[in-house]
Amino acid sequence: VQLVESGGGLVQPGGSLRLSCAASGFTFSRYDMSWYRQPPGKARELVAFISYSGSRTNYADSVKGRFTISRDNAKNTVYLQMNSLKPEDTAVYYCTRAPLDYWGQGTQVTVSS
């Protein structure tokens, strides 16, 4: 099993980024997927969840209306579109599959002017 995140970087407040997580080594379309993040000095927290079919999504209150999770089962990839970014969104972002048994290496997102 391998999960590889990409798309992070430095962005100004109000800007946007799109994270991708490429999955391999398992039947991607059978697994719910999630994005988590770990801000500096803080615990890892759930950001967004998407069901295996993409029919259900859930978001942390702090990102509702700004972030959108999606997936392409044909490409074995899950995405996180992040808009209206705030400095408090600065964190390392990870993707994981249910039941949280495998994680990617993370991608750094820094929101700063």
Secondary structure by P-SEA (a helix, b strand, c coil): cbbbbcccccccccbbbbbbbbbccccccccccbbbbbcccccccccccccccccbbbbcccccccbbbbbcccccbbbbbbcccccccccbbbbbcccccccccbbbbbbcc
